[in-house]
Amino acid sequence: GQNIDQPTEMTATEGAIVQINCTYQTSGFNGLFWYQQHAGEAPTFLSYNVLDGLEEKGRFSSFLSRSKGYSYLLLKELQMKDSASYLCAVTDSNYQLIWGAGTKLIIKP
Amino acid sequence: DTEVTQTPKHLVMGMTNKKSLKCEQHMGHRAMYWYKQKAKKPPELMFVYSYEKLSINESVPSRFSPECPNSSLLNLHLHALQPEDSALYLCASSQGGSPSMYFGPGTRLTVT
């Protein structure tokens, strides 16, 4: 079966760094996405990894290890507006997007 | 323009009503999607249109009927819905060869 695991909820402090992990087992792999979703709003695209390594984009970085079926999203200099759900999603061999359940990130002042 | 628009933003309908959700993008994307999302759950794929042809139908009940009149528009026709169909309905689009999927703001549907 296809499975994507990420923590249900995490809490971090404003100004700090947080790492959200995602592990996956899918039938094939054609890329991993991270999306941010604020409550009641649509997901917004954050990052895409298809090769091993770290992709940095401003305060957000995403890492992928295909051999380990593992990714993380790193958020630096946390701001209150970063409080949201973070969704990990993998494109399988049929180019279908398999979604994780999402990690709710709570930022405290 | 990297925007996907959806109308209406909110919709309340009775179980005997017929209504339609609309989605539009002008990015030249050739793949368009309908997703359904319940609270605190990830989006669930309903339909995929590729080059205006229905390519994926994820065993969605027939009370949901998609339509793609042209490459920029995607509709979802609703008829005889059930209260459990209440959810956020998201439209998205993507371009072949590009991994980015752009989501519209969604329609919050309540079936009474």
Interface residues (C-beta under 8 A of the other chain):
Chain A: G31 F33 G40 E41 A42 P43 T44 F45 Y48 V50 L87 A89 T91 Q96 L97 W99 G100 A101 G102 K104
Chain B: K40 K41 P42 P43 L45 I56 L88 L90 P99 S100 M101 Y102 F103 G104 P105 G106 R108
